[in-house]
Structure formats: structure tokens, C-alpha cells
Amino acid sequence: MSIFAYKKQFLTLKSPSTIPTGKFQIQWLGPKWFQWSAKTGLQFLHFRNWWGKSFQGNEEAFNLFQNPETMSFEEKYKMLVSFGNSPIDGKPSLFLHYTKQAPFPWPYFVDEFRVLKEGELLGMSYPRFAPILALPFLIRKS
């Protein structure tokens, strides 16, 4: 599917009813050129070896990075979890906001999620000041 098809699908989905718990692995979406660009570009923005997200079941979540040699995980860049209405369409969503301790540019970005199906969250990541620039990604409970 195209990036725009995922954005359109996001508009039809509902917010999770509770804060998720556990480890969720990233799955890149969209055309191959977009997947490659996203994965490669993130390496230059402090996200080398990014594996996914870890939800604690409360107001905190972390990005998970996997060491390619030991396959162990490291939690980095704490995010604050909340529910609210989306600036994209005004409907309820689950939000992750990076803290000021995260490296630039992440404190200026938001990850917004809705349920695709059981154990899968379709996310939109965008600059706080420009939700129209939202880019889709999927995280799947591991």
C-alpha cells in the first residue's frame, strides 16, 4: 500500500482503550523506497539498531534498541504516554511525546497510535507543529 493509503486507513481506526504493555517491534510500511529511506534516515537521528517500543503499562514508554551482537535490548529515549484527540482528525488516539532529555529533533515529534488489530498498532509520527506531515509505521506486539 502507499503511504497515503495507510494514512487513510488510520482515519478509520479506533484508539486503544487501555495503555498497552510489553515489547512492540517496528514493521516498516509503504513502498520499498520509503521503507529504506525511513530506516536509513533514522540511523542518522540517534536511531541506529532501533527495534521498536516498550510500553510499561503506565504513563511511560521507551524506544527499544537491539544490540546486533548480543541480541539484547536497551531502553532509550523515554516517552510520556497519554490519550487525547488527534490533531489529524479530532478523534481519540494514544500519544507518545518524547521528553526534553531525548536528542534533537525528537522532543519536537509525536507518535500517535490506533489499533489496527489485536496486538498491532498503526502509528503516525509527525512534527508537533505539522501533523499534516505524518508518516505511517506499524508496531506489533512481540
N, CA, C and O of each residue as an XYZ file, in Angstrom:
568
protein
N       0.844     -1.193      0.000
C       0.000      0.000      0.000
C       0.881      1.245      0.000
O       2.038      1.205      0.419
N       0.329      2.316     -0.463
C       1.063      3.578     -0.477
C       1.010      4.232      0.908
O       0.207      3.850      1.760
N       1.866      5.207      1.110
C       1.873      5.986      2.361
C       0.506      6.618      2.572
O      -0.005      6.639      3.692
N      -0.084      7.133      1.502
C      -1.378      7.803      1.601
C      -2.499      6.829      1.943
O      -3.450      7.198      2.632
N      -2.397      5.592      1.471
C      -3.404      4.574      1.801
C      -3.357      4.248      3.290
O      -4.399      4.053      3.916
N      -2.152      4.188      3.861
C      -2.040      3.940      5.308
C      -2.597      5.112      6.106
O      -3.248      4.914      7.132
N      -2.347      6.321      5.642
C      -2.906      7.491      6.322
C      -4.438      7.449      6.293
O      -5.097      7.741      7.291
N      -4.988      7.085      5.145
C      -6.444      6.983      5.009
C      -6.987      5.893      5.934
O      -8.018      6.082      6.579
N      -6.301      4.763      5.998
C      -6.716      3.678      6.878
C      -6.678      4.118      8.343
O      -7.573      3.773      9.115
N      -5.656      4.871      8.728
C      -5.521      5.370     10.100
C      -6.779      6.124     10.531
O      -7.212      6.006     11.677
N      -7.354      6.883      9.636
C      -8.544      7.686      9.944
C      -9.752      6.831     10.291
O     -10.682      7.320     10.932
N      -9.761      5.568      9.885
C     -10.895      4.674     10.140
C     -10.741      3.882     11.437
O     -11.680      3.210     11.864
N      -9.565      3.954     12.069
C      -9.268      3.111     13.233
C      -9.630      3.797     14.532
O      -9.836      5.010     14.583
N      -9.703      2.983     15.597
C     -10.033      3.485     16.937
C      -8.804      3.466     17.834
O      -7.864      2.700     17.621
N      -8.837      4.317     18.827
C      -7.777      4.385     19.831
C      -7.792      3.123     20.692
O      -8.854      2.536     20.900
N      -6.636      2.695     21.194
C      -6.669      1.624     22.201
C      -7.501      2.088     23.400
O      -7.546      3.280     23.705
N      -8.149      1.158     24.066
C      -8.955      1.531     25.235
C      -8.112      1.610     26.502
O      -8.499      2.259     27.474
N      -6.970      0.954     26.489
C      -6.045      0.997     27.627
C      -4.620      1.193     27.106
O      -4.349      1.017     25.918
N      -3.735      1.555     28.001
C      -2.323      1.699     27.637
C      -1.746      0.306     27.417
O      -1.900     -0.565     28.274
N      -1.092      0.084     26.299
C      -0.509     -1.235     26.038
C       0.618     -1.568     27.020
O       1.153     -0.691     27.698
N       0.957     -2.841     27.077
C       2.117     -3.287     27.849
C       2.935     -4.237     26.980
O       2.396     -4.934     26.120
N       4.228     -4.251     27.217
C       5.103     -5.176     26.531
C       5.921     -4.551     25.422
O       5.926     -3.335     25.230
N       6.612     -5.416     24.698
C       7.500     -5.002     23.617
C       6.762     -5.079     22.288
O       6.087     -6.064     21.990
N       6.905     -4.024     21.499
C       6.284     -3.940     20.186
C       7.376     -3.681     19.153
O       8.116     -2.703     19.253
N       7.470     -4.571     18.154
C       8.503     -4.460     17.130
C       8.015     -3.630     15.950
O       6.869     -3.746     15.514
N       8.913     -2.793     15.445
C       8.606     -1.957     14.279
C       8.452     -2.819     13.036
O       9.182     -3.790     12.838
N       7.507     -2.453     12.220
C       7.390     -3.019     10.879
C       7.240     -1.834      9.937
O       6.316     -1.030     10.069
N       8.148     -1.740      9.001
C       8.120     -0.633      8.056
C       6.994     -0.838      7.051
O       6.743     -1.958      6.604
N       6.323      0.246      6.703
C       5.179      0.211      5.798
C       5.461      1.025      4.541
O       6.392      1.829      4.493
N       4.646      0.800      3.544
C       4.731      1.595      2.332
C       5.649      0.980      1.294
O       6.114     -0.149      1.447
N       5.903      1.733      0.240
C       6.764      1.240     -0.829
C       8.195      0.996     -0.333
O       8.629      1.580      0.660
N       8.904      0.136     -1.031
C      10.272     -0.225     -0.617
C      11.168      0.993     -0.501
O      11.977      1.058      0.425
N      11.060      1.962     -1.401
C      11.912      3.147     -1.333
C      11.657      3.919     -0.039
O      12.586      4.461      0.559
N      10.390      3.968      0.391
C      10.055      4.679      1.624
C      10.586      3.920      2.843
O      11.131      4.525      3.766
N      10.427      2.600      2.841
C      10.939      1.791      3.952
C      12.438      1.970      4.103
O      12.937      2.165      5.211
N      13.162      1.904      2.984
C      14.614      2.052      3.025
C      14.991      3.452      3.507
O      15.889      3.602      4.336
N      14.314      4.467      2.996
C      14.608      5.856      3.378
C      14.367      6.089      4.868
O      15.172      6.731      5.543
N      13.247      5.560      5.374
C      12.922      5.742      6.789
C      13.953      5.058      7.680
O      14.472      5.662      8.619
N      14.241      3.811      7.385
C      15.189      3.051      8.203
C      16.588      3.672      8.147
O      17.246      3.816      9.177
N      17.030      4.030      6.970
C      18.362      4.617      6.802
C      18.437      6.002      7.431
O      19.408      6.318      8.119
N      17.430      6.824      7.206
C      17.425      8.168      7.755
C      17.440      8.192      9.277
O      18.097      9.037      9.884
N      16.716      7.266      9.890
C      16.674      7.226     11.357
C      18.034      6.897     11.969
O      18.316      7.291     13.100
N      18.866      6.185     11.235
C      20.199      5.865     11.756
C      21.014      7.130     12.013
O      21.869      7.148     12.899
N      20.757      8.176     11.251
C      21.472      9.432     11.420
C      20.819     10.333     12.470
O      21.331     11.409     12.780
N      19.698      9.889     13.006
C      18.972     10.674     14.015
C      18.884      9.914     15.338
O      17.844      9.923     15.997
N      19.980      9.256     15.722
C      20.097      8.563     17.011
C      19.270      7.295     17.102
O      18.970      6.849     18.210
N      18.884      6.690     15.970
C      18.040      5.502     15.999
C      18.680      4.305     15.293
O      17.982      3.494     14.684
N      19.998      4.199     15.374
C      20.671      3.017     14.815
C      20.297      1.802     15.657
O      20.329      1.865     16.886
N      19.946      0.714     15.012
C      19.533     -0.546     15.649
C      18.206     -0.426     16.397
O      17.955     -1.159     17.354
N      17.360      0.504     15.952
C      16.044      0.635     16.578
C      15.223     -0.606     16.274
O      15.112     -1.026     15.122
N      14.650     -1.189     17.321
C      13.866     -2.416     17.204
C      12.366     -2.147     17.339
O      11.552     -2.784     16.670
N      12.009     -1.194     18.212
C      10.596     -0.926     18.447
C      10.375     -0.115     19.708
O      11.182      0.743     20.067
N       9.266     -0.402     20.374
C       8.886      0.354     21.575
C       8.514     -0.591     22.701
O       8.012     -1.692     22.476
N       8.771     -0.139     23.909
C       8.416     -0.887     25.108
C       7.428     -0.057     25.919
O       7.745      1.042     26.374
N       6.232     -0.600     26.091
C       5.210      0.065     26.902
C       5.234     -0.536     28.301
O       5.250     -1.756     28.462
N       5.238      0.319     29.296
C       5.326     -0.105     30.683
C       3.949     -0.324     31.322
O       3.863     -0.801     32.453
N       2.871      0.023     30.604
C       1.528     -0.114     31.140
C       1.118      1.074     31.984
O       0.077      1.051     32.641
N       1.938      2.112     31.964
C       1.614      3.333     32.704
C       1.893      4.537     31.804
O       1.751      4.443     30.585
N       2.279      5.644     32.385
C       2.489      6.866     31.608
C       3.855      6.933     30.943
O       4.210      7.971     30.386
N       4.636      5.845     30.984
C       5.970      5.848     30.383
C       6.122      4.746     29.341
O       5.590      3.645     29.486
N       6.860      5.074     28.296
C       7.252      4.101     27.275
C       8.678      4.442     26.864
O       9.156      5.547     27.120
N       9.351      3.498     26.230
C      10.729      3.703     25.793
C      10.895      3.144     24.391
O      10.170      2.236     23.983
N      11.848      3.687     23.661
C      12.269      3.076     22.409
C      13.230      1.953     22.746
O      14.052      2.082     23.653
N      13.126      0.856     22.018
C      13.996     -0.297     22.232
C      15.013     -0.395     21.100
O      14.674     -0.295     19.921
N      16.254     -0.590     21.490
C      17.342     -0.764     20.539
C      17.955     -2.130     20.802
O      18.203     -2.502     21.949
N      18.199     -2.877     19.724
C      18.735     -4.223     19.870
C      20.204     -4.249     19.453
O      20.569     -3.834     18.353
N      21.026     -4.745     20.361
C      22.440     -4.917     20.080
C      22.578     -6.070     19.088
O      22.174     -7.188     19.404
N      23.141     -5.832     17.887
C      23.208     -6.893     16.878
C      24.144     -8.039     17.257
O      24.029     -9.132     16.704
N      25.066     -7.809     18.187
C      25.988     -8.867     18.592
C      25.401     -9.768     19.670
O      25.515    -10.992     19.592
N      24.776     -9.167     20.673
C      24.256     -9.947     21.799
C      22.754    -10.189     21.711
O      22.207    -11.016     22.440
N      22.086     -9.452     20.805
C      20.631     -9.509     20.639
C      19.881     -9.025     21.882
O      18.673     -9.228     21.997
N      20.592     -8.387     22.806
C      19.947     -7.838     23.998
C      19.342     -6.474     23.663
O      19.713     -5.836     22.677
N      18.408     -6.050     24.502
C      17.713     -4.785     24.286
C      18.199     -3.719     25.253
O      18.593     -3.998     26.386
N      18.156     -2.486     24.762
C      18.436     -1.329     25.608
C      17.281     -0.350     25.432
O      16.877     -0.051     24.308
N      16.754      0.148     26.547
C      15.696      1.149     26.503
C      16.327      2.529     26.479
O      17.196      2.841     27.293
N      15.879      3.359     25.532
C      16.376      4.733     25.423
C      15.216      5.658     25.095
O      14.178      5.230     24.590
N      15.413      6.915     25.390
C      14.509      7.991     24.988
C      13.089      7.788     25.517
O      12.163      7.438     24.785
N      12.968      8.023     26.806
C      11.677      7.899     27.466
C      10.639      8.790     26.777
O      10.925      9.906     26.344
N       9.433      8.250     26.699
C       8.303      8.978     26.131
C       7.168      8.975     27.157
O       7.035      8.042     27.950
N       6.369     10.011     27.129
C       5.205     10.109     28.001
C       3.979      9.653     27.231
O       3.736     10.097     26.108
N       3.207      8.762     27.844
C       2.033      8.155     27.212
C       0.781      8.884     27.682
O       0.622      9.160     28.871
N      -0.102      9.192     26.745
C      -1.368      9.834     27.108
C      -2.423      9.531     26.039
O      -2.117      9.064     24.941
N      -3.663      9.813     26.402
C      -4.768      9.737     25.455
C      -5.234     11.158     25.175
O      -5.152     12.029     26.041
N      -5.719     11.385     23.974
C      -6.226     12.707     23.627
C      -6.846     12.676     22.246
O      -6.924     11.631     21.601
N      -7.282     13.831     21.812
C      -7.865     13.950     20.481
C      -6.787     14.315     19.473
O      -5.941     15.173     19.725
N      -6.834     13.658     18.347
C      -5.826     13.798     17.310
C      -5.901     15.145     16.600
O      -6.987     15.607     16.249
N      -4.742     15.777     16.386
C      -4.748     16.978     15.539
C      -4.942     16.622     14.059
O      -5.175     17.501     13.230
N      -4.844     15.342     13.740
C      -5.037     14.902     12.354
C      -6.518     14.914     11.985
O      -6.892     15.419     10.926
N      -7.371     14.351     12.870
C      -8.802     14.279     12.538
C      -9.733     14.545     13.722
O     -10.952     14.444     13.581
N      -9.176     14.882     14.883
C     -10.003     15.208     16.049
C     -10.531     14.016     16.824
O     -11.225     14.197     17.824
N     -10.218     12.792     16.387
C     -10.698     11.584     17.057
C      -9.697     11.137     18.125
O      -8.526     11.512     18.074
N     -10.160     10.328     19.100
C      -9.266      9.861     20.164
C      -8.119      8.994     19.628
O      -8.288      8.207     18.697
N      -6.964      9.165     20.243
C      -5.767      8.390     19.908
C      -4.914      8.212     21.150
O      -5.110      8.883     22.163
N      -3.966      7.296     21.052
C      -2.923      7.116     22.056
C      -1.700      7.892     21.568
O      -1.297      7.766     20.412
N      -1.117      8.692     22.458
C       0.021      9.541     22.089
C       1.274      9.183     22.874
O       1.215      8.823     24.050
N       2.414      9.294     22.187
C       3.719      9.226     22.831
C       4.424     10.547     22.533
O       4.602     10.927     21.376
N       4.822     11.239     23.605
C       5.548     12.503     23.485
C       6.943     12.291     24.065
O       7.091     11.863     25.210
N       7.948     12.589     23.278
C       9.330     12.488     23.761
C       9.578     13.562     24.812
O       9.005     14.650     24.756
N      10.436     13.242     25.765
C      10.795     14.221     26.790
C      11.920     15.117     26.267
O      12.510     14.844     25.222
N      12.202     16.171     26.995
C      13.273     17.100     26.611
C      14.654     16.455     26.709
O      15.621     16.988     26.167
N      14.757     15.315     27.394
C      16.038     14.620     27.508
C      16.405     13.854     26.233
O      17.563     13.473     26.059
N      15.455     13.628     25.359
C      15.737     12.938     24.096
C      16.563     13.861     23.201
O      16.423     15.082     23.271
N      17.422     13.280     22.360
C      18.232     14.125     21.479
C      17.374     14.801     20.404
O      16.307     14.312     20.033
N      17.868     15.925     19.923
C      17.217     16.642     18.831
C      17.132     15.720     17.624
O      18.115     15.044     17.321
N      16.030     15.661     16.934
C      14.843     16.514     16.943
C      13.661     15.916     17.698
O      12.561     16.466     17.644
N      13.865     14.793     18.406
C      12.744     14.012     18.949
C      11.841     14.728     19.929
O      10.649     14.421     19.950
N      12.322     15.674     20.756
C      11.359     16.377     21.621
C      10.298     17.166     20.849
O       9.302     17.601     21.427
N      10.512     17.347     19.559
C       9.570     18.095     18.725
C       8.681     17.185     17.880
O       7.966     17.655     16.995
N       8.729     15.869     18.159
C       7.936     14.901     17.414
C       6.922     14.207     18.309
O       7.098     14.112     19.524
N       5.865     13.727     17.682
C       4.794     12.999     18.359
C       4.580     11.688     17.602
O       4.606     11.656     16.372
N       4.368     10.612     18.356
C       3.919      9.349     17.777
C       2.484      9.141     18.242
O       2.197      9.181     19.438
N       1.599      8.922     17.301
C       0.176      8.761     17.590
C      -0.252      7.381     17.090
O       0.132      6.975     15.994
N      -1.049      6.654     17.890
C      -1.396      5.279     17.552
C      -2.893      5.013     17.627
O      -3.633      5.599     18.417
N      -3.296      4.078     16.740
C      -4.635      3.497     16.778
C      -4.500      1.996     16.521
O      -3.502      1.531     15.971
N      -5.526      1.252     16.931
C      -5.492     -0.210     16.838
C      -5.804     -0.654     15.413
O      -6.865     -0.346     14.871
N      -4.865     -1.382     14.816
C      -5.095     -1.984     13.504
C      -5.819     -3.307     13.693
O      -6.838     -3.565     13.051
N      -5.286     -4.145     14.579
C      -5.936     -5.374     15.025
C      -5.258     -5.778     16.327
O      -4.314     -5.122     16.767
N      -5.730     -6.839     16.936
C      -5.189     -7.286     18.224
C      -3.669     -7.397     18.157
O      -3.132     -8.136     17.332
N      -2.980     -6.666     19.023
C      -1.522     -6.731     19.085
C      -0.800     -5.902     18.042
O       0.427     -5.955     17.962
N      -1.530     -5.133     17.234
C      -0.909     -4.289     16.212
C      -1.439     -2.860     16.304
O      -2.647     -2.623     16.323
N      -0.507     -1.923     16.360
C      -0.866     -0.513     16.411
C      -0.313      0.196     15.187
O       0.882      0.117     14.901
N      -1.185      0.887     14.466
C      -0.753      1.701     13.344
C      -0.414      3.074     13.896
O      -1.240      3.718     14.544
N       0.800      3.513     13.636
C       1.268      4.784     14.160
C       1.451      5.822     13.087
O       1.666      5.508     11.916
N       1.362      7.055     13.502
C       1.707      8.205     12.675
C       2.712      9.020     13.469
O       2.458      9.393     14.614
N       3.838      9.288     12.864
C       4.862     10.105     13.503
C       4.935     11.428     12.752
O       4.978     11.456     11.522
N       4.947     12.535     13.517
C       4.936     13.843     12.866
C       5.513     14.914     13.780
O       5.534     14.755     15.001
N       5.982     16.006     13.182
C       6.425     17.140     13.997
C       5.207     17.750     14.703
O       4.124     17.840     14.126
N       5.403     18.163     15.955
C       4.289     18.741     16.725
C       3.600     19.882     15.987
O       2.382     20.041     16.069
N       4.380     20.666     15.274
C       3.848     21.848     14.603
C       3.260     21.551     13.221
O       2.708     22.450     12.585
N       3.369     20.303     12.745
C       2.887     19.996     11.400
C       2.349     18.565     11.294
O       2.966     17.733     10.629
N       1.218     18.260     11.933
C       0.668     16.903     11.848
C       0.325     16.483     10.422
O       0.173     15.291     10.154
N       0.202     17.420      9.522
C      -0.079     17.083      8.125
C       1.077     16.298      7.503
O       0.894     15.640      6.478
N       2.254     16.360      8.104
C       3.438     15.641      7.608
C       3.569     14.244      8.203
O       4.636     13.636      8.127
N       2.505     13.737      8.788
C       2.536     12.423      9.452
C       2.974     11.318      8.502
O       2.545     11.248      7.350
N       3.850     10.448      9.029
C       4.334      9.286      8.271
C       3.953      8.018      9.026
O       4.117      7.956     10.245
N       3.447      7.005      8.322
C       2.929      5.797      8.969
C       4.020      4.790      9.324
O       5.046      4.687      8.651
N       3.761      4.049     10.409
C       4.558      2.880     10.760
C       3.706      1.968     11.624
O       2.740      2.406     12.248
N       4.073      0.704     11.652
C       3.320     -0.291     12.397
C       4.209     -0.847     13.504
O       5.396     -1.094     13.294
N       3.624     -1.041     14.681
C       4.317     -1.786     15.726
C       3.464     -2.979     16.107
O       2.247     -2.873     16.255
N       4.127     -4.119     16.262
C       3.436     -5.389     16.519
C       3.968     -5.990     17.829
O       5.177     -6.079     18.043
N       3.035     -6.398     18.694
C       3.424     -6.966     19.981
C       4.246     -8.235     19.743
O       3.886     -9.099     18.943
N       5.347     -8.308     20.458
C       6.268     -9.430     20.287
C       6.085    -10.449     21.401
O       6.776    -11.467     21.426
